[in-house]
């Protein structure tokens, strides 16, 4: 029983010590929201062009 109580106390103390701390001052809490699909058509066109070039170079 004494071993279980000691183990419980150690686990509880470890949980309290290593609990999540607030971020340090000066750092933002959340990253800025960035639109993902604003230039997606350019990426799609570049991928298609790269695919066409690779297929043409294989022949």
C-alpha positions as CSV (number, residue, x, y, z in Angstrom):
1,X,0.0,0.0,0.0
2,X,2.8,2.3,0.8
3,X,4.4,1.7,-2.6
4,X,1.2,2.6,-4.4
5,X,0.8,5.8,-2.4
6,X,4.4,6.8,-3.1
7,X,3.9,6.1,-6.8
8,X,0.7,8.0,-6.9
9,X,2.4,11.0,-5.2
10,X,5.3,10.9,-7.7
11,X,3.0,10.8,-10.7
12,X,0.8,13.6,-9.3
13,X,3.9,15.8,-8.6
14,X,5.3,15.1,-12.1
15,X,1.9,16.0,-13.7
16,X,1.9,19.3,-11.8
17,X,5.5,20.2,-12.6
18,X,5.3,19.3,-16.3
19,X,1.8,20.8,-17.0
20,X,1.4,23.1,-20.0
21,X,2.8,26.6,-19.3
22,X,1.6,29.7,-21.1
23,X,3.7,30.9,-24.0
24,X,6.5,33.3,-23.2
25,X,5.7,37.0,-23.7
26,X,6.2,38.4,-27.2
27,X,5.3,35.2,-29.0
28,X,1.9,35.0,-30.7
29,X,-0.6,32.4,-29.4
30,X,-2.0,31.4,-32.7
31,X,-0.3,31.5,-36.1
32,X,-1.7,34.0,-38.6
33,X,-4.4,32.6,-41.0
34,X,-3.1,32.3,-44.5
35,X,-5.4,31.6,-47.5
36,X,-4.3,28.4,-49.1
37,X,-6.2,28.5,-52.4
38,X,-5.5,32.1,-53.5
39,X,-2.9,31.0,-56.1
40,X,-3.7,27.4,-56.5
41,X,-4.2,27.7,-60.3
42,X,-0.6,28.8,-60.7
43,X,0.6,25.7,-58.8
44,X,-1.6,23.5,-60.9
45,X,-0.4,25.0,-64.1
46,X,3.3,24.6,-63.0
47,X,2.7,20.9,-62.2
48,X,1.0,20.3,-65.5
49,X,3.9,22.0,-67.4
50,X,6.5,20.0,-65.4
51,X,4.6,16.8,-66.2
52,X,4.5,17.6,-69.9
53,X,8.2,18.4,-70.0
54,X,9.1,15.1,-68.2
55,X,6.9,13.1,-70.6
56,X,8.4,14.9,-73.6
57,X,12.0,14.3,-72.4
58,X,11.4,10.5,-71.9
59,X,10.6,10.0,-75.6
